[in-house]
Each structure stands twice: as structure tokens, then as C-alpha cells.
Amino acid sequence: MSKKYAFLFPGQGAQAPGMVKDVAEAFPSAKKVIDDFSSIINVDMAKLMWESDAETLSRSDNSQIAITAASLAIMAALKDKGIEPSAAMGFSLGEFPALYAAGVLSFEDLAKVVRERGVIMQAVCEEIAAANEGHAPGMSAILGLAPEKVKEIASSIPDAYAANMNSVKQTVISGTAAALEQAEKAATEAGARRAIRLKVAGPFHSPLMQKAADKFGEFLKGVTFAEPKIPLFSNVSGKQASSAQEVKESAVLHLTHSVLWTDEEAVLASMIKADGEANWAVLEPGPGKVLSGLWGQTELGASLAALPVNSVDSLASVLQ
């Protein structure tokens, strides 16, 4: 029986200057993805991904297209080697390459959707910063404190929200700069091991992004979503998506609702266990290795490790 692959696509914050350059140089199919993506949205993706500094790449209007193009380039290289997804899920922004992997969005629509999403979100984040005397909103990861306690702290602070349920050891809060500072202090006093401000441009997955959700929803009215061809999991519900309509609605809710990543991981793990662990491999195609680390904290993490795939060397290790 041939191996099945679950693809976990990384989200915003995974970007890094020079990402997947070696893959694009080694695999013509990966370079073609970068070139085609550039043509569709009229942005020189190679220049953006390989010549920009970290600050430039951290902007939502840059990071979202860069991470997506990088993930798709890795997918193309994996496909060259006969590796395609049998299940897909993505963290935050990563849901969009997952939609492409599941056949929900075409390549062209994906590029346009992610480009528009990034532009809208960056503009709203700049508006929020301007309304707060130039202090940029954002997100902070709270480490070593129970998710329930982090939710309790966030709910007690105006403009702070529990945004990402990453693992039993890590929950991310979104908010204004002032709210994050207050939440970080409260979490540390409550016993958190660390509070880390993330490399993102705004308070994602919180009600502070409602204006962005409204604008993005209008844009998506003209975009066709197909039925998923493989199991596809939703950040919004924490479950397997059941229809194209649900996926489209969730793409909008996504901006203001928490990422239920631990729930998704549990559902995927149950599916893999029912089918037999030996039949599956879990890959993280795209920059970084955050999701592989989070998967390692799940019930299957010790026996079925997730492998980051973000370079020529890591591609080679997958193929061994």
C-alpha cells in the first residue's frame, strides 16, 4: 500500500529572507510556481522573497503572498517526486495553500485571493495603529500556561483576545499594543514561562479584524470555491470541512475567529489512527518548522513525527 501524506501548511510569521531559494534553483517546477505567481499578481516574487529584509517581509501584504508562493513551490517539488497530499490543513494563512492542495481554489484564484487578503489586512492593521498613537497591534505567544487560564486573562483585558489554540503549552493572544503589554504581564504573573511577541503585522483572529473580514467577504463573492477533493480541516470549526460553502464562509470568519489548531490536530490524528499510522507521513511544506513542533506535542507526535520540508536537504530526507 502506498504511503499517504498529510500536509500541514505554515502561517504568517514563518517567512524568512531567502526562503526556498535553493528549492527553486534545484527544481524547475518550483521556479515556475514562483514565476507564475508573480505574473498573476504583478509582483516580482523572487525579488520579494530573496532580496527583502525581515521587516519588509513581515508586512501582511508581503508575507502572505511570499509564504503561499513558497508553500506551493515546495508542493511542486514534492509532486515531482510522486508525493501529493491525501489530507490538508493550514495554520491561519496556511489554510489558503491547503485550499489549493484540496482542489478548492485554482492556482490563479489562490494567488489573487491571498494578495487581496494581505492588502486588506495590512490596511486595517495600519488603521488600528493610527488610532492607537502609532503603536502597532499584534500577537503574543504565551508559553507554559494552560489555555483556559490564558483565555481568562484575555477576556479580562479590553482589546485582548485568545486567538490561536496552538497546543496545551502555547496559546496566542491578539490585541492592541497596550492590551498585549498588559496581557503579557498578567500571564507572566500567573505563571507563564514566557510571553513572546510575534513577527506579525496585526491582531489576527480577533474581533479587531472585523473591518478586514467585511472587505474580504465582499471580494470573495466573485471567487468560485469547489468541493474539497481530499479531507480538509478548518481553523474555524476545528473539524473536517464538509462543503465548498462552509469553506467559503469560514474563509471570512477566519479573520475574526480563533484558530482551533489543537482540535484540528486531534481530528487528523484520529483519522490517521483509524487508517493505521504505518500508512501515513505528516509533512510541513513551506518555510519554518513551527507546525512540526506543535504536532510533536500531540498524541501521535512521538510515534509519527511531522517533517518540515523547506529546503533541498529536507526534500531529500523525505525521499529517503
RODO-2510 file (C-alpha; in nm, 4 decimals, decimal comma):
residues 320
     n   res          X          Y          Z
     1     m     0,0000     0,0000     0,0000
     2     s     0,1395     0,3390    -0,0998
     3     k     0,2137     0,5964     0,1691
     4     k    -0,0423     0,8690     0,2359
     5     y     0,0649     1,2206     0,3224
     6     a    -0,0957     1,4824     0,5448
     7     f     0,0240     1,8332     0,4560
     8     l     0,0360     2,0998     0,7295
     9     f     0,0854     2,4477     0,5814
    10     p     0,2508     2,7210     0,7922
    11     g     0,1023     3,0633     0,8586
    12     q     0,2189     3,4202     0,8844
    13     g     0,5352     3,4568     1,0897
    14     a     0,7064     3,1670     0,9118
    15     q     0,8560     3,3978     0,6493
    16     a     1,2324     3,4483     0,6249
    17     p     1,4515     3,6262     0,3679
    18     g     1,5801     3,3811     0,1078
    19     m     1,3167     3,1172     0,1821
    20     v     1,3012     2,8215    -0,0616
    21     k     1,5517     2,9836    -0,2979
    22     d     1,7559     2,6630    -0,3101
    23     v     1,4438     2,4631    -0,3977
    24     a     1,3539     2,6986    -0,6826
    25     e     1,7083     2,6717    -0,8165
    26     a     1,7070     2,2911    -0,7985
    27     f     1,3530     2,2225    -0,9237
    28     p     1,2269     2,3943    -1,2424
    29     s     0,8689     2,3177    -1,1364
    30     a     0,9199     2,5150    -0,8142
    31     k     1,0725     2,8091    -1,0025
    32     k     0,7761     2,8035    -1,2411
    33     v     0,5393     2,8351    -0,9439
    34     i     0,7253     3,1499    -0,8308
    35     d     0,7220     3,2931    -1,1847
    36     d     0,3541     3,2139    -1,2468
    37     f     0,2554     3,3583    -0,9098
    38     s     0,4465     3,6751    -0,9997
    39     s     0,2673     3,7077    -1,3331
    40     i    -0,0799     3,6642    -1,1837
    41     i    -0,0477     3,9305    -0,9126
    42     n     0,2100     4,1511    -1,0893
    43     v     0,4648     4,1278    -0,8070
    44     d     0,8255     4,0109    -0,8514
    45     m     0,8055     3,7241    -0,6041
    46     a     1,1689     3,6183    -0,6437
    47     k     1,2848     3,9687    -0,5534
    48     l     1,0398     3,9940    -0,2635
    49     m     1,1277     3,6531    -0,1157
    50     w     1,5014     3,6554    -0,1705
    51     e     1,6104     4,0213    -0,1561
    52     s     1,3789     4,1765     0,1048
    53     d     1,4793     4,2275     0,4663
    54     a     1,2863     4,0710     0,7539
    55     e     1,0930     4,3891     0,8317
    56     t     0,9658     4,4235     0,4748
    57     l     0,8648     4,0587     0,4659
    58     s     0,6743     4,0885     0,7951
    59     r     0,4088     4,3160     0,6409
    60     s     0,0846     4,1275     0,5787
    61     d     0,0722     4,2380     0,2156
    62     n     0,4159     4,0838     0,1614
    63     s     0,4354     3,7875     0,3988
    64     q     0,1069     3,6310     0,2900
    65     i     0,1941     3,6093    -0,0775
    66     a     0,5543     3,5088    -0,0012
    67     i     0,4639     3,2235     0,2340
    68     t     0,1929     3,0991    -0,0009
    69     a     0,4231     3,1028    -0,3035
    70     a     0,6921     2,9253    -0,1005
    71     s     0,4494     2,6544     0,0125
    72     l     0,3261     2,5973    -0,3417
    73     a     0,6838     2,5802    -0,4723
    74     i     0,7605     2,3066    -0,2181
    75     m     0,4394     2,1270    -0,3201
    76     a     0,5530     2,1320    -0,6814
    77     a     0,8909     1,9831    -0,5900
    78     l     0,7228     1,7121    -0,3821
    79     k     0,4883     1,6340    -0,6700
    80     d     0,7913     1,5858    -0,8955
    81     k     0,8934     1,3080    -0,6596
    82     g     0,5489     1,1492    -0,6550
    83     i     0,4374     1,2948    -0,3206
    84     e     0,0916     1,4516    -0,3120
    85     p    -0,1426     1,5211    -0,0185
    86     s    -0,4128     1,2814     0,0978
    87     a    -0,5240     1,5323     0,3652
    88     a    -0,4521     1,9024     0,4142
    89     m    -0,4767     2,1676     0,6793
    90     g    -0,3123     2,5023     0,7279
    91     f    -0,2456     2,7302     1,0190
    92     s    -0,4126     3,0698     0,9687
    93     l    -0,2822     3,1917     0,6297
    94     g    -0,1764     2,8311     0,5676
    95     e    -0,5411     2,7414     0,5114
    96     f    -0,5176     2,9005     0,1679
    97     p    -0,2440     2,6789     0,0209
    98     a    -0,4393     2,3960     0,1873
    99     l    -0,7441     2,5023    -0,0167
   100     y    -0,5342     2,4731    -0,3308
   101     a    -0,3983     2,1338    -0,2208
   102     a    -0,7558     2,0130    -0,1696
   103     g    -0,8712     2,1396    -0,5100
   104     v    -1,0988     2,4078    -0,3604
   105     l    -0,9225     2,7034    -0,5252
   106     s    -0,7434     2,7163    -0,8600
   107     f    -0,3812     2,8350    -0,8680
   108     e    -0,4811     3,1669    -1,0239
   109     d    -0,7639     3,2315    -0,7804
   110     l    -0,5438     3,1373    -0,4869
   111     a    -0,2794     3,3920    -0,5866
   112     k    -0,5386     3,6673    -0,6294
   113     v    -0,7225     3,5815    -0,3065
   114     v    -0,4094     3,5768    -0,0922
   115     r    -0,2862     3,9003    -0,2490
   116     e    -0,6156     4,0761    -0,1732
   117     r    -0,6329     3,9289     0,1775
   118     g    -0,2865     4,0573     0,2620
   119     v    -0,3537     4,4054     0,1264
   120     i    -0,6825     4,4345     0,3164
   121     m    -0,5353     4,3089     0,6426
   122     q    -0,2305     4,5356     0,6220
   123     a    -0,4501     4,8406     0,5635
   124     v    -0,6750     4,7610     0,8595
   125     c    -0,3737     4,6983     1,0843
   126     e    -0,2310     5,0379     0,9891
   127     e    -0,5664     5,1989     1,0699
   128     i    -0,5677     5,0364     1,4140
   129     a    -0,2105     5,1534     1,4764
   130     a    -0,3003     5,5088     1,3726
   131     a    -0,5938     5,5077     1,6148
   132     n    -0,3567     5,3993     1,8928
   133     e    -0,0974     5,6761     1,8548
   134     g     0,1134     5,4768     1,6126
   135     h     0,1550     5,1731     1,8358
   136     a     0,1092     4,8714     1,6116
   137     p    -0,1329     4,5979     1,7211
   138     g    -0,0152     4,2401     1,7081
   139     m     0,0013     3,8987     1,8726
   140     s     0,1877     3,7411     2,1609
   141     a     0,2527     3,3735     2,2323
   142     i     0,2019     3,2734     2,5942
   143     l     0,4117     2,9687     2,6824
   144     g     0,3691     2,7306     2,9724
   145     l     0,0257     2,8423     3,0885
   146     a    -0,2958     2,6427     3,0482
   147     p    -0,5109     2,7615     2,7548
   148     e    -0,8081     2,8090     2,9899
   149     k    -0,6045     3,0495     3,2051
   150     v    -0,4839     3,2445     2,9005
   151     k    -0,8451     3,2777     2,7809
   152     e    -0,9435     3,4028     3,1250
   153     i    -0,6678     3,6654     3,1239
   154     a    -0,7503     3,7840     2,7721
   155     s    -1,1206     3,8132     2,8488
   156     s    -1,0415     4,0435     3,1431
   157     i    -0,8460     4,2937     2,9322
   158     p    -1,0136     4,5283     2,6799
   159     d    -0,8945     4,4692     2,3225
   160     a    -0,7153     4,1425     2,4115
   161     y    -0,8366     3,8108     2,2687
   162     a    -0,7291     3,4458     2,2833
   163     a    -0,6603     3,3933     1,9134
   164     n    -0,4655     3,0740     1,8438
   165     m    -0,5010     2,7473     2,0321
   166     n    -0,1569     2,6172     1,9344
   167     s    -0,1039     2,3455     2,1943
   168     v    -0,1612     2,2639     2,5596
   169     k     0,1593     2,4573     2,6275
   170     q     0,1097     2,7550     2,3955
   171     t    -0,1783     2,9959     2,3347
   172     v    -0,1544     3,3153     2,1299
   173     i    -0,3252     3,6401     2,2255
   174     s    -0,4203     3,9141     1,9767
   175     g    -0,4723     4,2768     2,0666
   176     t    -0,3698     4,6382     2,0586
   177     a    -0,0158     4,7195     2,1712
   178     a    -0,1397     4,8354     2,5117
   179     a    -0,3611     4,5306     2,5589
   180     l    -0,0790     4,2912     2,4694
   181     e     0,1580     4,4547     2,7141
   182     q    -0,0999     4,4202     2,9899
   183     a    -0,1815     4,0588     2,8946
   184     e     0,1846     3,9578     2,8795
   185     k     0,2430     4,0993     3,2287
   186     a    -0,0671     3,9268     3,3684
   187     a     0,0263     3,5944     3,2099
   188     t     0,3798     3,6071     3,3463
   189     e     0,2489     3,6879     3,6934
   190     a     0,0085     3,3927     3,6613
   191     g     0,2972     3,1534     3,5994
   192     a     0,3612     3,1619     3,2240
   193     r     0,7138     3,0575     3,1344
   194     r     0,7471     3,3205     2,8637
   195     a     0,5499     3,5712     2,6593
   196     i     0,6869     3,6225     2,3074
   197     r     0,5716     3,8997     2,0741
   198     l     0,5272     3,7504     1,7268
   199     k     0,6557     3,8722     1,3895
   200     v     0,3123     3,9582     1,2520
   201     a     0,1550     4,2835     1,1423
   202     g    -0,1726     4,2786     1,3331
   203     p    -0,4218     4,1371     1,5842
   204     f    -0,5279     3,8461     1,3667
   205     h    -0,8137     3,6095     1,4513
   206     s    -0,9847     3,8625     1,6743
   207     p    -1,2857     4,0976     1,6524
   208     l    -1,0374     4,3803     1,5873
   209     m    -1,0192     4,2472     1,2300
   210     q    -1,3937     4,2759     1,1594
   211     k    -1,3466     4,5543     0,9037
   212     a    -1,0989     4,3350     0,7160
   213     a    -1,3425     4,0434     0,7272
   214     d    -1,6191     4,2595     0,5793
   215     k    -1,3989     4,3747     0,2911
   216     f    -1,2589     4,0276     0,2260
   217     g    -1,6088     3,8814     0,2243
   218     e    -1,7106     4,1228    -0,0499
   219     f    -1,4086     4,0239    -0,2574
   220     l    -1,4757     3,6515    -0,2183
   221     k    -1,8272     3,6854    -0,3595
   222     g    -1,6716     3,6718    -0,7050
   223     v    -1,4485     3,3709    -0,6355
   224     t    -1,5509     3,0109    -0,7036
   225     f    -1,4868     2,7541    -0,4306
   226     a    -1,5027     2,3871    -0,5361
   227     e    -1,5822     2,0878    -0,3167
   228     p    -1,2726     1,9524    -0,1350
   229     k    -1,1227     1,6505    -0,3124
   230     i    -0,9364     1,5273    -0,0049
   231     p    -1,0011     1,5673     0,3695
   232     l    -0,9588     1,9352     0,4529
   233     f    -0,9657     2,0729     0,8063
   234     s    -1,0930     2,4098     0,9288
   235     n    -0,9351     2,6524     1,1751
   236     v    -1,2797     2,7957     1,2495
   237     s    -1,4615     2,4719     1,3382
   238     g    -1,1624     2,2601     1,4386
   239     k    -1,3159     1,9802     1,2295
   240     q    -1,3080     1,8418     0,8772
   241     a    -1,4730     2,0814     0,6329
   242     s    -1,7875     1,9345     0,4809
   243     s    -1,8576     2,1530     0,1770
   244     a    -1,7380     2,4302    -0,0515
   245     q    -1,9972     2,6623     0,1012
   246     e    -1,8667     2,6012     0,4524
   247     v    -1,5092     2,6587     0,3381
   248     k    -1,6011     2,9900     0,1733
   249     e    -1,7882     3,1122     0,4795
   250     s    -1,5042     3,0055     0,7057
   251     a    -1,2514     3,1970     0,4930
   252     v    -1,4243     3,5165     0,6077
   253     l    -1,4920     3,4103     0,9675
   254     h    -1,1273     3,3092     0,9792
   255     l    -1,0179     3,6701     1,0218
   256     t    -1,2128     3,7300     1,3413
   257     h    -1,2314     3,3819     1,4964
   258     s    -0,9767     3,1791     1,6927
   259     v    -0,7577     2,9190     1,5243
   260     l    -0,8617     2,5865     1,6798
   261     w    -0,5397     2,4134     1,5811
   262     t    -0,5306     2,1615     1,8645
   263     d    -0,8825     2,0473     1,7705
   264     e    -0,7808     2,0039     1,4061
   265     e    -0,4721     1,8073     1,5020
   266     a    -0,6847     1,5750     1,7160
   267     v    -0,9288     1,5089     1,4308
   268     l    -0,6449     1,4422     1,1855
   269     a    -0,4753     1,2151     1,4395
   270     s    -0,7968     1,0160     1,4848
   271     m    -0,8284     0,9720     1,1091
   272     i    -0,4679     0,8550     1,0809
   273     k    -0,5020     0,6127     1,3744
   274     a    -0,8188     0,4625     1,2264
   275     d    -0,6404     0,4050     0,8949
   276     g    -0,3152     0,2849     1,0507
   277     e    -0,0156     0,5021     1,1412
   278     a     0,2146     0,2976     0,9214
   279     n     0,0203     0,4143     0,6158
   280     w     0,0824     0,7854     0,6807
   281     a     0,3506     1,0532     0,6889
   282     v     0,2990     1,4110     0,8088
   283     l     0,4805     1,6919     0,6225
   284     e     0,5050     2,0681     0,6706
   285     p     0,5611     2,2106     0,3183
   286     g     0,6728     2,5722     0,3481
   287     p     0,9067     2,7993     0,5421
   288     g     0,9796     2,7269     0,9066
   289     k     0,9091     2,4276     1,1285
   290     v     0,6614     2,5583     1,3866
   291     l     0,3801     2,3202     1,2945
   292     s     0,6095     2,0191     1,3094
   293     g     0,6948     2,1203     1,6641
   294     l     0,3299     2,1599     1,7585
   295     w     0,2454     1,8223     1,6052
   296     g     0,5170     1,6742     1,8245
   297     q     0,3062     1,7685     2,1281
   298     t     0,0052     1,5668     2,0068
   299     e    -0,0806     1,2078     2,0974
   300     l     0,0801     1,0860     1,7746
   301     g     0,3780     1,3192     1,7855
   302     a     0,6175     1,0722     1,9431
   303     s     0,5396     0,7813     1,7115
   304     l     0,4662     0,9747     1,3917
   305     a     0,6852     1,2837     1,3709
   306     a     0,5997     1,5661     1,1316
   307     l     0,8793     1,6580     0,8922
   308     p     0,9435     2,0211     0,7888
   309     v     1,0017     2,0467     0,4142
   310     n     1,1587     2,3827     0,3363
   311     s     1,4898     2,3161     0,1597
   312     v     1,6620     2,0856    -0,0859
   313     d     1,8158     1,8933     0,2039
   314     s     1,4798     1,8424     0,3783
   315     l     1,3242     1,7311     0,0495
   316     a     1,5969     1,4719     0,0191
   317     s     1,5321     1,3442     0,3715
   318     v     1,1627     1,2949     0,2930
   319     l     1,2527     1,0858    -0,0081
   320     q     1,4903     0,8533     0,1782
***
